[in-house]
Amino acid sequence: MRRLVAMAGAGVVILALVVAQLVLPGIASQRLRDRLSRSGRVLQAQVSAFPAIELLWHHADSVAVRMASYRAVPAALPGTLDQAGDVGSLRASAQTFRDGLLTLHDARVVKQGNRLAGSAVVAESDLRAAVPFLSSVTPVASAGGTLTLRGSGSFLGLSATVDATVSAQHGKLVVVPDVPFGGLATVTVFSDPRIRVQGVSASPVPGGFAVRGTAVLR
């Protein structure tokens, strides 16, 4: 009798695991799609886990996301980064990514373990729309995780061309104008305690430039 009860119990557990494997990934994928749809148009949202019961503890083996458009919501960033830390492998892309005045095209992020790699295309037309006095920005050097950009523009009738170095400092992404005492005008363009930026590079493309960066989740 005890043996029959044990076999029945094992059968119930196996059945529950099978049902979870079939049902939970679909539920998690739909929840992810619903959440992302608040910020843009979702083309794909897929969550995978084995065993799927891990999803009950918010752990996933892999997540794949493709979006036609995405508008970043700063208030949602901490929660998004915390959830990303519980995903083994993440592949996300957006045809158009907007964050404040900044617009990126063909933006992609890949996460393996705690390592992040991202890439995107910045169009000069978008830069001019965001900063009206800026006429052009061109990458002129890229090595060792640092990037030198050359920008031309005019302000109050004066025209000038200035180089600036983009680099990772103490896990932050900063821009320093290459002028005397330029360090006093250092601008932090990205900083988050959950992410340590390691380096950035770029190369020219028609109508703008492609930028790439690497980072790790802390």
Biotite code that builds the C-alpha atoms (Angstrom):
import biotite.structure as struc

atoms = struc.array([
    struc.Atom([0.000, 0.000, 0.000], chain_id="A", res_id=1, res_name="MET", atom_name="CA", element="C"),
    struc.Atom([2.777, 2.396, 0.951], chain_id="A", res_id=2, res_name="ARG", atom_name="CA", element="C"),
    struc.Atom([4.528, 1.582, -2.287], chain_id="A", res_id=3, res_name="ARG", atom_name="CA", element="C"),
    struc.Atom([1.391, 2.429, -4.268], chain_id="A", res_id=4, res_name="LEU", atom_name="CA", element="C"),
    struc.Atom([1.017, 5.707, -2.364], chain_id="A", res_id=5, res_name="VAL", atom_name="CA", element="C"),
    struc.Atom([4.667, 6.569, -3.047], chain_id="A", res_id=6, res_name="ALA", atom_name="CA", element="C"),
    struc.Atom([4.286, 5.766, -6.739], chain_id="A", res_id=7, res_name="MET", atom_name="CA", element="C"),
    struc.Atom([1.108, 7.839, -6.902], chain_id="A", res_id=8, res_name="ALA", atom_name="CA", element="C"),
    struc.Atom([2.859, 10.730, -5.178], chain_id="A", res_id=9, res_name="GLY", atom_name="CA", element="C"),
    struc.Atom([5.802, 10.528, -7.580], chain_id="A", res_id=10, res_name="ALA", atom_name="CA", element="C"),
    struc.Atom([3.365, 10.466, -10.499], chain_id="A", res_id=11, res_name="GLY", atom_name="CA", element="C"),
    struc.Atom([1.672, 13.609, -9.237], chain_id="A", res_id=12, res_name="VAL", atom_name="CA", element="C"),
    struc.Atom([5.026, 15.406, -8.886], chain_id="A", res_id=13, res_name="VAL", atom_name="CA", element="C"),
    struc.Atom([6.109, 14.379, -12.383], chain_id="A", res_id=14, res_name="ILE", atom_name="CA", element="C"),
    struc.Atom([2.767, 15.476, -13.820], chain_id="A", res_id=15, res_name="LEU", atom_name="CA", element="C"),
    struc.Atom([3.029, 18.838, -12.036], chain_id="A", res_id=16, res_name="ALA", atom_name="CA", element="C"),
    struc.Atom([6.547, 19.373, -13.432], chain_id="A", res_id=17, res_name="LEU", atom_name="CA", element="C"),
    struc.Atom([5.411, 18.483, -16.947], chain_id="A", res_id=18, res_name="VAL", atom_name="CA", element="C"),
    struc.Atom([2.447, 20.865, -16.724], chain_id="A", res_id=19, res_name="VAL", atom_name="CA", element="C"),
    struc.Atom([4.718, 23.605, -15.327], chain_id="A", res_id=20, res_name="ALA", atom_name="CA", element="C"),
    struc.Atom([7.183, 23.089, -18.185], chain_id="A", res_id=21, res_name="GLN", atom_name="CA", element="C"),
    struc.Atom([4.376, 23.455, -20.720], chain_id="A", res_id=22, res_name="LEU", atom_name="CA", element="C"),
    struc.Atom([2.521, 26.344, -19.091], chain_id="A", res_id=23, res_name="VAL", atom_name="CA", element="C"),
    struc.Atom([4.899, 28.563, -17.087], chain_id="A", res_id=24, res_name="LEU", atom_name="CA", element="C"),
    struc.Atom([7.184, 29.764, -19.941], chain_id="A", res_id=25, res_name="PRO", atom_name="CA", element="C"),
    struc.Atom([4.120, 30.913, -21.893], chain_id="A", res_id=26, res_name="GLY", atom_name="CA", element="C"),
    struc.Atom([2.765, 32.788, -18.886], chain_id="A", res_id=27, res_name="ILE", atom_name="CA", element="C"),
    struc.Atom([6.153, 34.410, -18.215], chain_id="A", res_id=28, res_name="ALA", atom_name="CA", element="C"),
    struc.Atom([6.506, 35.386, -21.890], chain_id="A", res_id=29, res_name="SER", atom_name="CA", element="C"),
    struc.Atom([3.062, 37.003, -21.914], chain_id="A", res_id=30, res_name="GLN", atom_name="CA", element="C"),
    struc.Atom([3.776, 38.927, -18.710], chain_id="A", res_id=31, res_name="ARG", atom_name="CA", element="C"),
    struc.Atom([7.032, 40.188, -20.222], chain_id="A", res_id=32, res_name="LEU", atom_name="CA", element="C"),
    struc.Atom([5.234, 41.206, -23.426], chain_id="A", res_id=33, res_name="ARG", atom_name="CA", element="C"),
    struc.Atom([2.573, 43.071, -21.430], chain_id="A", res_id=34, res_name="ASP", atom_name="CA", element="C"),
    struc.Atom([5.204, 44.925, -19.440], chain_id="A", res_id=35, res_name="ARG", atom_name="CA", element="C"),
    struc.Atom([7.271, 45.902, -22.485], chain_id="A", res_id=36, res_name="LEU", atom_name="CA", element="C"),
    struc.Atom([4.205, 47.035, -24.435], chain_id="A", res_id=37, res_name="SER", atom_name="CA", element="C"),
    struc.Atom([3.880, 49.958, -22.010], chain_id="A", res_id=38, res_name="ARG", atom_name="CA", element="C"),
    struc.Atom([7.103, 51.356, -23.473], chain_id="A", res_id=39, res_name="SER", atom_name="CA", element="C"),
    struc.Atom([6.810, 50.443, -27.152], chain_id="A", res_id=40, res_name="GLY", atom_name="CA", element="C"),
    struc.Atom([5.705, 47.975, -29.820], chain_id="A", res_id=41, res_name="ARG", atom_name="CA", element="C"),
    struc.Atom([6.759, 44.399, -29.104], chain_id="A", res_id=42, res_name="VAL", atom_name="CA", element="C"),
    struc.Atom([7.646, 42.036, -31.955], chain_id="A", res_id=43, res_name="LEU", atom_name="CA", element="C"),
    struc.Atom([8.827, 39.100, -29.828], chain_id="A", res_id=44, res_name="GLN", atom_name="CA", element="C"),
    struc.Atom([9.061, 38.268, -26.122], chain_id="A", res_id=45, res_name="ALA", atom_name="CA", element="C"),
    struc.Atom([10.153, 34.755, -25.206], chain_id="A", res_id=46, res_name="GLN", atom_name="CA", element="C"),
    struc.Atom([11.202, 33.329, -21.830], chain_id="A", res_id=47, res_name="VAL", atom_name="CA", element="C"),
    struc.Atom([12.801, 29.891, -21.452], chain_id="A", res_id=48, res_name="SER", atom_name="CA", element="C"),
    struc.Atom([13.719, 27.914, -18.343], chain_id="A", res_id=49, res_name="ALA", atom_name="CA", element="C"),
    struc.Atom([14.443, 24.286, -17.470], chain_id="A", res_id=50, res_name="PHE", atom_name="CA", element="C"),
    struc.Atom([13.074, 23.201, -15.186], chain_id="A", res_id=51, res_name="PRO", atom_name="CA", element="C"),
    struc.Atom([10.319, 25.789, -15.676], chain_id="A", res_id=52, res_name="ALA", atom_name="CA", element="C"),
    struc.Atom([9.598, 25.732, -11.953], chain_id="A", res_id=53, res_name="ILE", atom_name="CA", element="C"),
    struc.Atom([12.580, 28.146, -11.677], chain_id="A", res_id=54, res_name="GLU", atom_name="CA", element="C"),
    struc.Atom([10.309, 30.854, -13.082], chain_id="A", res_id=55, res_name="LEU", atom_name="CA", element="C"),
    struc.Atom([8.351, 30.858, -9.819], chain_id="A", res_id=56, res_name="LEU", atom_name="CA", element="C"),
    struc.Atom([11.512, 32.274, -8.221], chain_id="A", res_id=57, res_name="TRP", atom_name="CA", element="C"),
    struc.Atom([12.031, 34.730, -11.110], chain_id="A", res_id=58, res_name="HIS", atom_name="CA", element="C"),
    struc.Atom([14.982, 32.795, -12.574], chain_id="A", res_id=59, res_name="HIS", atom_name="CA", element="C"),
    struc.Atom([15.169, 32.156, -16.329], chain_id="A", res_id=60, res_name="ALA", atom_name="CA", element="C"),
    struc.Atom([17.729, 30.424, -18.518], chain_id="A", res_id=61, res_name="ASP", atom_name="CA", element="C"),
    struc.Atom([17.217, 32.757, -21.480], chain_id="A", res_id=62, res_name="SER", atom_name="CA", element="C"),
    struc.Atom([15.121, 35.713, -22.609], chain_id="A", res_id=63, res_name="VAL", atom_name="CA", element="C"),
    struc.Atom([14.746, 36.968, -26.195], chain_id="A", res_id=64, res_name="ALA", atom_name="CA", element="C"),
    struc.Atom([13.135, 40.336, -26.953], chain_id="A", res_id=65, res_name="VAL", atom_name="CA", element="C"),
    struc.Atom([12.646, 42.137, -30.265], chain_id="A", res_id=66, res_name="ARG", atom_name="CA", element="C"),
    struc.Atom([10.909, 45.507, -30.418], chain_id="A", res_id=67, res_name="MET", atom_name="CA", element="C"),
    struc.Atom([9.993, 47.858, -33.240], chain_id="A", res_id=68, res_name="ALA", atom_name="CA", element="C"),
    struc.Atom([10.290, 50.820, -30.879], chain_id="A", res_id=69, res_name="SER", atom_name="CA", element="C"),
    struc.Atom([11.131, 51.392, -27.228], chain_id="A", res_id=70, res_name="TYR", atom_name="CA", element="C"),
    struc.Atom([11.031, 54.532, -25.095], chain_id="A", res_id=71, res_name="ARG", atom_name="CA", element="C"),
    struc.Atom([13.080, 54.279, -21.915], chain_id="A", res_id=72, res_name="ALA", atom_name="CA", element="C"),
    struc.Atom([11.362, 55.051, -18.629], chain_id="A", res_id=73, res_name="VAL", atom_name="CA", element="C"),
    struc.Atom([14.008, 56.073, -16.045], chain_id="A", res_id=74, res_name="PRO", atom_name="CA", element="C"),
    struc.Atom([11.809, 55.065, -13.098], chain_id="A", res_id=75, res_name="ALA", atom_name="CA", element="C"),
    struc.Atom([11.572, 51.501, -14.451], chain_id="A", res_id=76, res_name="ALA", atom_name="CA", element="C"),
    struc.Atom([15.342, 51.056, -15.007], chain_id="A", res_id=77, res_name="LEU", atom_name="CA", element="C"),
    struc.Atom([16.238, 49.745, -11.498], chain_id="A", res_id=78, res_name="PRO", atom_name="CA", element="C"),
    struc.Atom([13.597, 47.000, -11.667], chain_id="A", res_id=79, res_name="GLY", atom_name="CA", element="C"),
    struc.Atom([14.626, 46.061, -15.209], chain_id="A", res_id=80, res_name="THR", atom_name="CA", element="C"),
    struc.Atom([18.287, 45.731, -14.219], chain_id="A", res_id=81, res_name="LEU", atom_name="CA", element="C"),
    struc.Atom([17.426, 43.675, -11.131], chain_id="A", res_id=82, res_name="ASP", atom_name="CA", element="C"),
    struc.Atom([15.399, 41.253, -13.265], chain_id="A", res_id=83, res_name="GLN", atom_name="CA", element="C"),
    struc.Atom([18.176, 41.042, -15.870], chain_id="A", res_id=84, res_name="ALA", atom_name="CA", element="C"),
    struc.Atom([20.493, 39.818, -13.136], chain_id="A", res_id=85, res_name="GLY", atom_name="CA", element="C"),
    struc.Atom([18.308, 36.713, -12.727], chain_id="A", res_id=86, res_name="ASP", atom_name="CA", element="C"),
    struc.Atom([18.544, 35.778, -16.433], chain_id="A", res_id=87, res_name="VAL", atom_name="CA", element="C"),
    struc.Atom([21.369, 33.556, -17.667], chain_id="A", res_id=88, res_name="GLY", atom_name="CA", element="C"),
    struc.Atom([21.247, 34.708, -21.293], chain_id="A", res_id=89, res_name="SER", atom_name="CA", element="C"),
    struc.Atom([19.520, 37.797, -22.683], chain_id="A", res_id=90, res_name="LEU", atom_name="CA", element="C"),
    struc.Atom([19.204, 39.013, -26.272], chain_id="A", res_id=91, res_name="ARG", atom_name="CA", element="C"),
    struc.Atom([17.249, 42.224, -26.774], chain_id="A", res_id=92, res_name="ALA", atom_name="CA", element="C"),
    struc.Atom([16.938, 44.555, -29.746], chain_id="A", res_id=93, res_name="SER", atom_name="CA", element="C"),
    struc.Atom([14.934, 47.601, -30.767], chain_id="A", res_id=94, res_name="ALA", atom_name="CA", element="C"),
    struc.Atom([14.715, 49.103, -34.226], chain_id="A", res_id=95, res_name="GLN", atom_name="CA", element="C"),
    struc.Atom([14.315, 52.523, -32.586], chain_id="A", res_id=96, res_name="THR", atom_name="CA", element="C"),
    struc.Atom([15.331, 53.277, -28.991], chain_id="A", res_id=97, res_name="PHE", atom_name="CA", element="C"),
    struc.Atom([14.563, 56.643, -27.368], chain_id="A", res_id=98, res_name="ARG", atom_name="CA", element="C"),
    struc.Atom([15.909, 57.867, -24.049], chain_id="A", res_id=99, res_name="ASP", atom_name="CA", element="C"),
    struc.Atom([15.109, 61.512, -23.406], chain_id="A", res_id=100, res_name="GLY", atom_name="CA", element="C"),
    struc.Atom([16.502, 63.562, -26.318], chain_id="A", res_id=101, res_name="LEU", atom_name="CA", element="C"),
    struc.Atom([18.691, 60.682, -27.493], chain_id="A", res_id=102, res_name="LEU", atom_name="CA", element="C"),
    struc.Atom([17.507, 58.395, -30.329], chain_id="A", res_id=103, res_name="THR", atom_name="CA", element="C"),
    struc.Atom([19.331, 55.184, -31.267], chain_id="A", res_id=104, res_name="LEU", atom_name="CA", element="C"),
    struc.Atom([18.712, 52.884, -34.222], chain_id="A", res_id=105, res_name="HIS", atom_name="CA", element="C"),
    struc.Atom([19.197, 49.114, -34.450], chain_id="A", res_id=106, res_name="ASP", atom_name="CA", element="C"),
    struc.Atom([20.002, 48.998, -30.732], chain_id="A", res_id=107, res_name="ALA", atom_name="CA", element="C"),
    struc.Atom([21.093, 45.571, -29.445], chain_id="A", res_id=108, res_name="ARG", atom_name="CA", element="C"),
    struc.Atom([22.048, 44.193, -26.037], chain_id="A", res_id=109, res_name="VAL", atom_name="CA", element="C"),
    struc.Atom([23.436, 40.725, -25.310], chain_id="A", res_id=110, res_name="VAL", atom_name="CA", element="C"),
    struc.Atom([23.945, 39.379, -21.777], chain_id="A", res_id=111, res_name="LYS", atom_name="CA", element="C"),
    struc.Atom([25.854, 36.229, -20.898], chain_id="A", res_id=112, res_name="GLN", atom_name="CA", element="C"),
    struc.Atom([26.194, 35.636, -17.181], chain_id="A", res_id=113, res_name="GLY", atom_name="CA", element="C"),
    struc.Atom([27.030, 39.058, -15.748], chain_id="A", res_id=114, res_name="ASN", atom_name="CA", element="C"),
    struc.Atom([28.619, 40.429, -18.948], chain_id="A", res_id=115, res_name="ARG", atom_name="CA", element="C"),
    struc.Atom([26.830, 42.912, -21.199], chain_id="A", res_id=116, res_name="LEU", atom_name="CA", element="C"),
    struc.Atom([27.607, 43.962, -24.768], chain_id="A", res_id=117, res_name="ALA", atom_name="CA", element="C"),
    struc.Atom([25.614, 46.581, -26.627], chain_id="A", res_id=118, res_name="GLY", atom_name="CA", element="C"),
    struc.Atom([25.615, 48.290, -30.004], chain_id="A", res_id=119, res_name="SER", atom_name="CA", element="C"),
    struc.Atom([23.566, 50.931, -31.812], chain_id="A", res_id=120, res_name="ALA", atom_name="CA", element="C"),
    struc.Atom([23.652, 53.417, -34.677], chain_id="A", res_id=121, res_name="VAL", atom_name="CA", element="C"),
    struc.Atom([23.515, 57.156, -33.969], chain_id="A", res_id=122, res_name="VAL", atom_name="CA", element="C"),
    struc.Atom([22.267, 59.288, -36.881], chain_id="A", res_id=123, res_name="ALA", atom_name="CA", element="C"),
    struc.Atom([23.639, 62.822, -37.271], chain_id="A", res_id=124, res_name="GLU", atom_name="CA", element="C"),
    struc.Atom([20.102, 64.036, -38.073], chain_id="A", res_id=125, res_name="SER", atom_name="CA", element="C"),
    struc.Atom([18.965, 62.853, -34.636], chain_id="A", res_id=126, res_name="ASP", atom_name="CA", element="C"),
    struc.Atom([21.912, 64.597, -32.987], chain_id="A", res_id=127, res_name="LEU", atom_name="CA", element="C"),
    struc.Atom([21.062, 67.866, -34.741], chain_id="A", res_id=128, res_name="ARG", atom_name="CA", element="C"),
    struc.Atom([17.452, 67.537, -33.608], chain_id="A", res_id=129, res_name="ALA", atom_name="CA", element="C"),
    struc.Atom([18.545, 66.940, -29.999], chain_id="A", res_id=130, res_name="ALA", atom_name="CA", element="C"),
    struc.Atom([21.276, 69.632, -29.986], chain_id="A", res_id=131, res_name="VAL", atom_name="CA", element="C"),
    struc.Atom([20.352, 72.308, -32.579], chain_id="A", res_id=132, res_name="PRO", atom_name="CA", element="C"),
    struc.Atom([23.739, 74.111, -32.478], chain_id="A", res_id=133, res_name="PHE", atom_name="CA", element="C"),
    struc.Atom([25.615, 70.850, -33.276], chain_id="A", res_id=134, res_name="LEU", atom_name="CA", element="C"),
    struc.Atom([26.199, 70.330, -37.002], chain_id="A", res_id=135, res_name="SER", atom_name="CA", element="C"),
    struc.Atom([28.192, 67.083, -36.990], chain_id="A", res_id=136, res_name="SER", atom_name="CA", element="C"),
    struc.Atom([29.851, 64.478, -34.789], chain_id="A", res_id=137, res_name="VAL", atom_name="CA", element="C"),
    struc.Atom([32.435, 62.025, -36.175], chain_id="A", res_id=138, res_name="THR", atom_name="CA", element="C"),
    struc.Atom([34.487, 59.309, -34.446], chain_id="A", res_id=139, res_name="PRO", atom_name="CA", element="C"),
    struc.Atom([38.164, 60.005, -35.198], chain_id="A", res_id=140, res_name="VAL", atom_name="CA", element="C"),
    struc.Atom([39.870, 57.434, -32.935], chain_id="A", res_id=141, res_name="ALA", atom_name="CA", element="C"),
    struc.Atom([38.829, 54.290, -31.082], chain_id="A", res_id=142, res_name="SER", atom_name="CA", element="C"),
    struc.Atom([41.245, 52.107, -29.115], chain_id="A", res_id=143, res_name="ALA", atom_name="CA", element="C"),
    struc.Atom([41.737, 50.592, -25.685], chain_id="A", res_id=144, res_name="GLY", atom_name="CA", element="C"),
    struc.Atom([38.095, 51.018, -24.670], chain_id="A", res_id=145, res_name="GLY", atom_name="CA", element="C"),
    struc.Atom([38.126, 54.793, -25.255], chain_id="A", res_id=146, res_name="THR", atom_name="CA", element="C"),
    struc.Atom([36.584, 56.808, -28.070], chain_id="A", res_id=147, res_name="LEU", atom_name="CA", element="C"),
    struc.Atom([37.484, 60.224, -29.480], chain_id="A", res_id=148, res_name="THR", atom_name="CA", element="C"),
    struc.Atom([34.680, 62.176, -31.144], chain_id="A", res_id=149, res_name="LEU", atom_name="CA", element="C"),
    struc.Atom([35.076, 65.357, -33.203], chain_id="A", res_id=150, res_name="ARG", atom_name="CA", element="C"),
    struc.Atom([32.126, 67.714, -33.085], chain_id="A", res_id=151, res_name="GLY", atom_name="CA", element="C"),
    struc.Atom([31.467, 70.828, -35.144], chain_id="A", res_id=152, res_name="SER", atom_name="CA", element="C"),
    struc.Atom([28.864, 73.437, -34.395], chain_id="A", res_id=153, res_name="GLY", atom_name="CA", element="C"),
    struc.Atom([27.995, 77.082, -34.005], chain_id="A", res_id=154, res_name="SER", atom_name="CA", element="C"),
    struc.Atom([26.675, 79.132, -31.131], chain_id="A", res_id=155, res_name="PHE", atom_name="CA", element="C"),
    struc.Atom([25.922, 82.879, -31.041], chain_id="A", res_id=156, res_name="LEU", atom_name="CA", element="C"),
    struc.Atom([27.439, 83.253, -34.489], chain_id="A", res_id=157, res_name="GLY", atom_name="CA", element="C"),
    struc.Atom([30.701, 81.516, -33.560], chain_id="A", res_id=158, res_name="LEU", atom_name="CA", element="C"),
    struc.Atom([31.814, 78.253, -35.190], chain_id="A", res_id=159, res_name="SER", atom_name="CA", element="C"),
    struc.Atom([34.201, 75.771, -33.612], chain_id="A", res_id=160, res_name="ALA", atom_name="CA", element="C"),
    struc.Atom([35.437, 72.193, -33.872], chain_id="A", res_id=161, res_name="THR", atom_name="CA", element="C"),
    struc.Atom([36.247, 70.372, -30.640], chain_id="A", res_id=162, res_name="VAL", atom_name="CA", element="C"),
    struc.Atom([37.415, 66.826, -29.886], chain_id="A", res_id=163, res_name="ASP", atom_name="CA", element="C"),
    struc.Atom([36.117, 64.966, -26.854], chain_id="A", res_id=164, res_name="ALA", atom_name="CA", element="C"),
    struc.Atom([37.146, 61.668, -25.291], chain_id="A", res_id=165, res_name="THR", atom_name="CA", element="C"),
    struc.Atom([34.467, 59.180, -24.246], chain_id="A", res_id=166, res_name="VAL", atom_name="CA", element="C"),
    struc.Atom([35.696, 56.591, -21.742], chain_id="A", res_id=167, res_name="SER", atom_name="CA", element="C"),
    struc.Atom([34.825, 54.459, -18.738], chain_id="A", res_id=168, res_name="ALA", atom_name="CA", element="C"),
    struc.Atom([35.894, 55.899, -15.389], chain_id="A", res_id=169, res_name="GLN", atom_name="CA", element="C"),
    struc.Atom([35.100, 54.056, -12.160], chain_id="A", res_id=170, res_name="HIS", atom_name="CA", element="C"),
    struc.Atom([32.314, 52.169, -13.924], chain_id="A", res_id=171, res_name="GLY", atom_name="CA", element="C"),
    struc.Atom([30.733, 55.331, -15.332], chain_id="A", res_id=172, res_name="LYS", atom_name="CA", element="C"),
    struc.Atom([30.658, 56.541, -18.955], chain_id="A", res_id=173, res_name="LEU", atom_name="CA", element="C"),
    struc.Atom([32.059, 60.062, -19.154], chain_id="A", res_id=174, res_name="VAL", atom_name="CA", element="C"),
    struc.Atom([32.883, 62.647, -21.833], chain_id="A", res_id=175, res_name="VAL", atom_name="CA", element="C"),
    struc.Atom([35.892, 64.960, -21.424], chain_id="A", res_id=176, res_name="VAL", atom_name="CA", element="C"),
    struc.Atom([36.530, 67.823, -23.925], chain_id="A", res_id=177, res_name="PRO", atom_name="CA", element="C"),
    struc.Atom([40.096, 67.704, -25.303], chain_id="A", res_id=178, res_name="ASP", atom_name="CA", element="C"),
    struc.Atom([40.895, 71.314, -24.376], chain_id="A", res_id=179, res_name="VAL", atom_name="CA", element="C"),
    struc.Atom([43.051, 72.865, -21.641], chain_id="A", res_id=180, res_name="PRO", atom_name="CA", element="C"),
    struc.Atom([41.466, 72.126, -18.254], chain_id="A", res_id=181, res_name="PHE", atom_name="CA", element="C"),
    struc.Atom([38.909, 69.976, -20.065], chain_id="A", res_id=182, res_name="GLY", atom_name="CA", element="C"),
    struc.Atom([38.735, 67.713, -17.001], chain_id="A", res_id=183, res_name="GLY", atom_name="CA", element="C"),
    struc.Atom([36.840, 70.491, -15.243], chain_id="A", res_id=184, res_name="LEU", atom_name="CA", element="C"),
    struc.Atom([34.078, 70.107, -17.857], chain_id="A", res_id=185, res_name="ALA", atom_name="CA", element="C"),
    struc.Atom([33.731, 66.321, -17.534], chain_id="A", res_id=186, res_name="THR", atom_name="CA", element="C"),
    struc.Atom([30.175, 65.192, -18.234], chain_id="A", res_id=187, res_name="VAL", atom_name="CA", element="C"),
    struc.Atom([28.834, 61.863, -16.939], chain_id="A", res_id=188, res_name="THR", atom_name="CA", element="C"),
    struc.Atom([26.522, 60.468, -19.608], chain_id="A", res_id=189, res_name="VAL", atom_name="CA", element="C"),
    struc.Atom([25.738, 57.155, -17.869], chain_id="A", res_id=190, res_name="PHE", atom_name="CA", element="C"),
    struc.Atom([26.018, 56.025, -14.260], chain_id="A", res_id=191, res_name="SER", atom_name="CA", element="C"),
    struc.Atom([24.226, 53.238, -12.398], chain_id="A", res_id=192, res_name="ASP", atom_name="CA", element="C"),
    struc.Atom([25.451, 51.328, -9.320], chain_id="A", res_id=193, res_name="PRO", atom_name="CA", element="C"),
    struc.Atom([24.229, 48.037, -10.856], chain_id="A", res_id=194, res_name="ARG", atom_name="CA", element="C"),
    struc.Atom([26.367, 48.377, -13.999], chain_id="A", res_id=195, res_name="ILE", atom_name="CA", element="C"),
    struc.Atom([30.114, 48.837, -14.381], chain_id="A", res_id=196, res_name="ARG", atom_name="CA", element="C"),
    struc.Atom([30.948, 50.209, -17.834], chain_id="A", res_id=197, res_name="VAL", atom_name="CA", element="C"),
    struc.Atom([34.213, 48.776, -19.173], chain_id="A", res_id=198, res_name="GLN", atom_name="CA", element="C"),
    struc.Atom([34.722, 50.431, -22.548], chain_id="A", res_id=199, res_name="GLY", atom_name="CA", element="C"),
    struc.Atom([33.246, 52.018, -25.657], chain_id="A", res_id=200, res_name="VAL", atom_name="CA", element="C"),
    struc.Atom([34.185, 52.176, -29.347], chain_id="A", res_id=201, res_name="SER", atom_name="CA", element="C"),
    struc.Atom([32.701, 53.492, -32.588], chain_id="A", res_id=202, res_name="ALA", atom_name="CA", element="C"),
    struc.Atom([33.093, 53.545, -36.352], chain_id="A", res_id=203, res_name="SER", atom_name="CA", element="C"),
    struc.Atom([31.576, 55.778, -39.056], chain_id="A", res_id=204, res_name="PRO", atom_name="CA", element="C"),
    struc.Atom([28.569, 54.589, -41.075], chain_id="A", res_id=205, res_name="VAL", atom_name="CA", element="C"),
    struc.Atom([26.549, 56.427, -43.748], chain_id="A", res_id=206, res_name="PRO", atom_name="CA", element="C"),
    struc.Atom([24.680, 59.281, -42.077], chain_id="A", res_id=207, res_name="GLY", atom_name="CA", element="C"),
    struc.Atom([26.169, 58.781, -38.628], chain_id="A", res_id=208, res_name="GLY", atom_name="CA", element="C"),
    struc.Atom([28.256, 56.319, -36.637], chain_id="A", res_id=209, res_name="PHE", atom_name="CA", element="C"),
    struc.Atom([27.908, 52.917, -34.979], chain_id="A", res_id=210, res_name="ALA", atom_name="CA", element="C"),
    struc.Atom([28.777, 52.728, -31.297], chain_id="A", res_id=211, res_name="VAL", atom_name="CA", element="C"),
    struc.Atom([29.577, 49.643, -29.205], chain_id="A", res_id=212, res_name="ARG", atom_name="CA", element="C"),
    struc.Atom([30.073, 49.204, -25.489], chain_id="A", res_id=213, res_name="GLY", atom_name="CA", element="C"),
    struc.Atom([30.830, 46.550, -22.884], chain_id="A", res_id=214, res_name="THR", atom_name="CA", element="C"),
    struc.Atom([29.886, 46.379, -19.214], chain_id="A", res_id=215, res_name="ALA", atom_name="CA", element="C"),
    struc.Atom([29.308, 43.972, -16.339], chain_id="A", res_id=216, res_name="VAL", atom_name="CA", element="C"),
    struc.Atom([26.419, 43.675, -13.895], chain_id="A", res_id=217, res_name="LEU", atom_name="CA", element="C"),
    struc.Atom([27.563, 44.163, -10.319], chain_id="A", res_id=218, res_name="ARG", atom_name="CA", element="C"),
])
